[in-house]
Amino acid sequence: MSGPYDGLKVLDFTHVIAGPFCTRLLSDMGADVVKVESPSGDIMRELPIMYEPGMSTAFAQYNCGKRSIGLDLKKPEGLDTAKRLLAWADVVAENLRPGAMDRLGLGWDEIHRINPAAVLLSISLFGREGPYAAISGHGATAEAYSGLMSLTGQEGGPPSHFGTPLADMSAGVHGLAALGAALYLRSRTGLGSLVDVSSFDCLFTMIDQAVGQAEFSGGTREYGRYGVKHPQTVPSGVLATGGGEYVTFSGVGDAAWARLAAAMGRPELAEDPRFAVIESRIANRIELYALIDEWGATFPDAASLLQVLHDQGLPGARIRTVAENRGDPHLRFRGTLQPVSFGEAGTQLVQCAPYWISGTDIGPAGAGPPHAGEHTDAVLQELLGLPPDEIEALRRTGAIF
């Protein structure tokens, strides 16, 4: 079987996380992704853990299955080569600062002139246009602006970062979704379009109830912090057992709360005016969570606590570490973890596009991530039909490596 995007040609000018994550998903689904790297290379190559020179686990996560062409776009010959590749591409992807592609001579107008059918996917912090478009920074900047960070952390404490670069990851997934819409539009019109994705926008649309509550209350209703205890869907959150293991639990809704109270051996709490309905539980959540924490600490381990919860038909799970999911049988079965050859580093399991699409095969195309410029000659020969002497002439100018 082939991937659902088999035959899709992607010219990839992205770096770091947001863009490379999106194009990695495209590669997993069968697209031919040609990554354009400058002489300095993608900075992710130098992050931990380095398993060989210029190759890191961070780079591998976002670039498996791609081909790399080394181009110096500041040299006229390098820029000309990039423009010739634009004519080949179905999709051009970039996540440079707004205006950077235009300054290079590879902006949307030039792309559309060279290849009217090409789709440009542009990912940035605040998008190409708008009052914040010129603000620079990393994903954490978008996370701070979005308001989502203000909802994270312990109540009464400082805001908190997330356990993943959430702005970048969400922008990559939204970019993938928007690209599918643009390609469908092209199938009807024959023309490519500009897809402008903002990390800030993506995060803001992912916020659950807080936006609606603030809007409908005129800004007077505060959502609260979602740390180890949820501030609105009360009671739910994280419980510590006496043995030091952690469990996530939920008793949301009057019926589920009554079952949790029964599991605690305190059925009368379900009728207590402080906790009888959701608004009273929210208002008195600190007191309620203290009672639940005291109960959870009586269990020696997660298994014994979960047994009681499950006996009452309540959801709950022991909180795993990331390391525990190495080789997880469900992730292996679903194809979300797949083995990839990393040369001397051996075969390792890597994260893949987490989709099942019938009649297709989804996963890394070929081996692990490319070395910088590893496929330069092959790409120029195969995609542009350049003879060896012309490739060598480009190499002498420093336009390619």
N, C-alpha and C positions, 0 to 999 in steps of 0.2 A: 504493500500500500504506500501511497505518497501522502504528503501533508496537504491540508486544505489550501495552503497558499503556495503549493508547488508551482514553480514557474514565475512567481512574482519576483521582480528584480528591484532590489533595494540598495541605493547608494547612501551610505551611512556616515554622516559627518558628526555624529554624537560622541560625547565623552562623559566620563564619571559615571552617573547612575541612571538618571531619569530616562534619557534617550537610549543609552545602551540596553537598559532593561526592556524597553519597548521593542527594539529591534531584535533582541535575543528571543523574545516571544515570537516574533515573526519568523526568525530562523528555525525555532523549534517546530513551527507549523509549515515548514517546507520552503520558505522564501530563500532566495540566494542573496545573502547580505554581504556586501563588500564594504568593509570598514576603512575609511580614509583616515590615516594617521600622519601627523606632522613628524618631523625629525625628533622632537622631544617625546612623542608617544603619549598615549593616554595615561594620566597620572595614577589611575587605579593600578597600573602595572607595578608600582613601587610600594603598595600598601602590604601589610601583613596578610597572610603568611607567604613569604617568597619561597617558592619551591624550586625555582631555578632563576637565573638572571633575567630580569624583565618580565617575569611571570609570577603573578600572585593569585592567591585564592580569591581575593576580591575581584580582580580582573576576570578570572575564569567564570565567576558566577554570572556576569553580565555579557560575556562574549563568546561562550562556547558555540561552535558551529558556524562561525563567521569566517570570511576571508579578509585578510588585511593587505591593503596597498599603501605603500609609503609615498606620500606626495608632499612636496614643499609648495604650498599654495602661494607663497610670497615670491616665487620665481615665475616669470611669464610662462615658461614651458610647463611648469607644474599646474598652473591655473588653466592653461589650454587643455592639458590632459584631463583635468577635472571636468571641464566643459564638454569634452568629447564623451565622457562617461555619463553626463546628464542625458545625452540623447539615448543612451541605453536603458536608463532607469524607468521603472514604473513609479517608484516612490523615492523621494529624497527626504532624508530625516536629519534634523539638526537640533541641538539644544544649546547653541551658543547665546551670548548676550544679544538682545534685540539690536539689530543694525549691523552685527558682525559679519553676517553673510553678505550683506549689501556692500560693505566696505571691501570684502574680498573679491567682489565682482560676481558673486554667486547668489544674489538675492532672488526673490520670487519673480520679479519681472524678467530677469535674465533666464531663469529656469523655464518660465512659461514661454518665452520667445524661442528658446532652443528646442523645447519638448512640450508642446501644448497639452499632451496627455498625461504628463507627470503630475503626481500629487506631492506637494511639499508638506511634510509634517514638522511643525515648529513647536518645540516645548521650551518654556522659560518660566521664571518665577511668577511673573505677573502678566504674561502675554506680550504680544507685539505692540498693542495699543492700549491706552487707558492712562489714568492719572498716575499709576504706580509703575508704568512700563519701564522707566529708566532706573528703577531701584535695583541695585545689584546685591548679590549675596548667595547663600546656599539654601538647601532645602529648609533648614531651621528658620530662615527668615520668613518663608511662606507659612510654616507651622505657627510661628509667633503671631503673624498678621491674621491668620484664619480664625483665631479664637479657640481653636481646638486644644491648643496647649494650655489655655487657661482653665480648661475643664479637667485637666489631668494632674494627678498628684494627690497627696493627702489633704483632707479638709483642714484649713488653718495653716497649711504649709505653702511652700513656693510651687509655682507651676513646674511641670516635669517634661523632659524629653520622652520620646517613645522608644520602644525596644527595637525599632527599625527606622531607616530613613523614610518615614511615611510620606512626606511630600513628594519625594522622588518616585517612590514605588507607585503611589496612586496616580501621579501624572503619567507614568509609563503605561499603566493599565488603561486609563482614560484615553491616552493617545492611540492605543491599539483599537479601542472601540470606535473612536472617531474616524480612524483611518478606514475601517471597514465600511462606514457610512459614505466616506468620500469615494472609495472604490466602487461602491454600488452606484453612486451618482454618476461616476465616469462611465459606467456600463450603459447608462441611459443617454448621456450627452456626448460622450467621446472626449470630454475635456477634463483635465486635472483641476484641482482646486487647492487653495491654501488652507491647511488645518492648523489653527492657532490654539495651543493648549497652555493654560496657565496653572501652575502648581497650586497657587493660592485659590483659584476658582475650584479646582478639583477637591481640595481639602474642605473648603466651605460647604460644598454640596454633600459631603460625607457626614456632616454633623447631624446627629439624630434628632432629638426633641428640643434641644436648647434654643434653636433659632425660632421655631414656631412659638414656644413659650414666651420668649422675649418680645416677639412681634405682637402677639395677641394681647399681651399684658402691658403694652406700651413701654417695655423695657424694665418693668418693676419686678418681674418674676425671675429670680436667679436660679440657675439649674443646679449649681453646686459642683463639687469636685468628685470625679470618678476615680478614686484611688483604689483602696482595697475593699471599699463598700460603695455600692451604687447610691447616688443621692436621690434618685427619683423612682426607680423600680425597686421599691423597698418591700421586703428584704432580699438582697442578692449581693454577691461579692465573693470575698475570699475568707476562708476560715483556717485558723492554725490549730492543728491537733496538739495534744500534750507531748507527742513524740517529735514535734518539729516539722511534720509534713504539712503541706497546704492543699486545701480543697476549694474548688469553686462551687458555689451553691446558689439556689434560687428558690424562693417561695413567694412569687409574685402573683397577685390576685387574691381575693378574699378566700377562695377555696383552698388554694395552694398554701397560703399563710396558715390556715387552720390545720392543714396536715403537718406543716413544719412545727407548729406549736404542740401538736400531739406527739410528734417525734421527740420533742424536747421534754416530754413528760409534763408540759404546762398547757393543757388544752384551754384553760381559762383565759390565757393571754389573747386568744382569738376574739373574745368578747370584751376584752378590756377597752374602755373608751379611748385610751391612748393609742391603740393599735388596731381598732376594729375595721377601719376603712383606710384606703390608700392615702388620702390627704392627712389623716391623723398619724399614719405610720411615717410619712415624710416629715411631718412636724416634730415627731418624737423619735426620729431615727437614731440619734446618738444613744438614747436610753435603750432602744430596742436592740441595736447592734451590740451593745455591751452585754445584754442577756444572752444573745446568741453566741458571742465570743466565749463567754464563760462556759456555756454548754459544750461548744466545740473542743475546748481545752481538756474536757474530761475523757476524750478518746485517745488511746495510745498511738493510733496510726490512722492513715487515710482510709485504709480498707474497712476498718470497723465503723468509721463515721459514714462512709458511703453506703455501707450495707443498710444502716438505719434510714438514710435518705431514700434509697431506692425502694426499700420496703414500703415507704409511704408514697411511692410514685413520684418522687421529687427528683429533678435533675441534679447532677453533681459529678465531678471528676477530680482526680488527683492532678495537680499542676506539674506537668513534666518540664524537664530541662530540654534545651535544643539538642544537646548531646545524646539524650535518650532516644531521639527520633532518627538517629543514624541507622539506616537499614530497616526502619519501621516497615512491617509487612504490608500494612495498608497503603502507605505511600509508595512502596515498591510495586504493589499490585496495580495501583492507579496510574503508575508511570510518572508520578510527581518527583520521585527519586529514580534516576537512571544511571547505570554505570557508563563512564566515559574514560577513554584512554588518555593519560597525560604523559606519555613517553616514559622517561626514566622515573617519573613520580608514580608510575603504575596506574592501575584502574581505580578510579574514585567515584563515589556516588555524588551526583550533582542535582540541584533543583532544576526542574523543567517546567514548561508551560503546563498549568494544572487543568487541562481541558480534555474531555473525551468527546470526540466527534466521530460518529459512526462512518465506517468506510475509509478512514484516514489513519495515518501513523504519525504521532506527534512525539518529538524528541530531538536531541541535538543532531545536527547534520554533520556526520563525520566524527572526528576526534575532538580534542579539547580546544581551548581558545588559541588563536593564531599568535605567533611572534610578530612583532612590528615589521610590516613590509614583507611578511613571509610569502605572500601570493602576488607580489607586484608583477613579476614577469608573466606569470600565468594569466592574470587578469588582463594585462595589456595585450597579450597574444590572443586570448580567447574572446574577449569582449570587444576589443578595438581592432583586432587583426594586425597589430604592429609586428613587423619583422624584427629579428634579433638585433640587426645593426641599428635600427631606429631606437630600440629600447636602450641599447648601450650608449647611444648619443645622448639620450635623456639622462642617463645615469651620470655621464661625465659632467653635465651641467649642474648636477645636484638637485634636479627637479624631482627625481625619484630615488628611492633607496629600498 
